[in-house]
Amino acid sequence: MNELDFGGKEVLVVGGSSGIGNGIAQAFRAKGARVHVSGTRNSASDYKAEEGSHLDGLQYSQLDVSDPSAVEKFNPGFDRLDILVLSQGAVVYRRGEFEMEGFRKVLEVNLMSLMACATKFHSLLAAAKGSLIIVSSTAAYHSTMGNPAYNASKTGAMGLTRTLGEAWAENGIRVNGIAPGLVDTKMTKVTTSNPKRLEGAIERIPLKRLGTPADMAGAALFLASPLASYIVGQTLIVDGGLIL
Ligand SMILES: NC(=O)c1ccc[n+]([C@@H]2O[C@H](COP(=O)([O-])OP(=O)(O)OC[C@H]3O[C@@H](n4cnc5c(N)ncnc54)[C@H](OP(=O)(O)O)[C@@H]3O)[C@@H](O)[C@H]2O)c1
């Protein structure tokens, strides 16, 4: 038996239009799954490979999770779901998260929408005895001085992973999470496009390189597979040793 064969499985990656979610989506596709992704733009052709978006072979739908009614109305057009990955995320720089408008926006996208998406697909996941994977962050383990909303949302995401893990085990759904360290995506360009900041960041990572979406995908495949059949409510740190 090949435990990493996802042939015949239906996967949805919210926030799968770019970066980490996109890497996870392409990894499930490469292992045989039919993969749906969502992002904020109108259509798949609005995304470019240079931004970390590879949408070939994926079914794309638009979904802006900052609008709760959009999640309610969302219909990606499938009636079976084995694996739901929640990789949507936003951050506001330049102290915008110290204003309530910015704080609320980030909490809505990074935390409230996790619960909205998880509950929306609960019955399909239960029917399939499926798996839910929540992408939080190593920010859940320490302060991130300029980004109080990002930090609170990611700490909340980790707590939600634990609690849904316990609550939904009886429905046959395994809920787990991934906490990435520093991964090269459009979200982190503010660090990676500045040579001095990039050098400082790499210096702090024991493996001496940034993470890639493919590094995160390895953890997602494992957590969704029968290799992880007795793992529930855990968030796996995938950070090259950054927070050791
Ligand atoms: N990169 C890192 O170092 C790092 C570290 C720890 C955790 N993370 C987390 O990893 C996840 C993925 O981030 P990433 O680094 O891959 O960044 P990214 O490339 O910017 O991807 C973010 C994803 O979230 C989607 N998204 C953003 N706002 C949304 C909204 N209002 N409604 C629906 N979807 C929305 C984006 O859609 P569009 O493509 O349309 O913008 C995109 O698909 C996030 O939860 C992030 O917090 C990242």
The ligand as a Gaussian input file, in Angstrom:
#p B3LYP/6-31G(d) Opt

LIG

0 1
 N        5.175000      32.793000       4.196000
 C        5.484000      32.588000       5.456000
 O        6.645000      32.766000       5.890000
 C        4.439000      32.105000       6.422000
 C        4.855000      31.756000       7.696000
 C        3.928000      31.284000       8.596000
 C        2.604000      31.158000       8.225000
 N        2.213000      31.528000       6.972000
 C        0.808000      31.363000       6.632000
 O        0.681000      30.572000       5.488000
 C       -0.567000      30.874000       4.838000
 C       -0.302000      31.131000       3.382000
 O        0.457000      32.341000       3.229000
 P        1.570000      32.513000       2.106000
 O        2.842000      32.832000       2.771000
 O        1.490000      31.376000       1.176000
 O        1.109000      33.889000       1.433000
 P        0.367000      34.162000       0.038000
 O        1.180000      33.633000      -1.090000
 O        0.045000      35.600000       0.067000
 O       -0.957000      33.298000       0.156000
 C       -2.032000      33.712000       0.944000
 C       -3.262000      33.042000       0.431000
 O       -4.381000      33.522000       1.170000
 C       -5.314000      34.088000       0.267000
 N       -6.028000      35.196000       0.875000
 C       -5.537000      36.366000       1.372000
 N       -6.531000      37.162000       1.786000
 C       -7.682000      36.483000       1.526000
 C       -9.055000      36.772000       1.688000
 N       -9.477000      37.939000       2.203000
 N       -9.955000      35.844000       1.299000
 C       -9.562000      34.681000       0.768000
 N       -8.285000      34.330000       0.573000
 C       -7.361000      35.234000       0.955000
 C       -4.469000      34.577000      -0.888000
 O       -5.262000      34.814000      -2.040000
 P       -4.638000      35.721000      -3.237000
 O       -3.591000      34.864000      -3.874000
 O       -5.782000      36.014000      -4.104000
 O       -4.036000      36.932000      -2.568000
 C       -3.532000      33.401000      -1.037000
 O       -4.149000      32.322000      -1.660000
 C       -1.134000      32.075000       5.574000
 O       -2.084000      31.629000       6.512000
 C        0.082000      32.638000       6.288000
 O       -0.269000      33.379000       7.416000
 C        3.103000      32.001000       6.065000

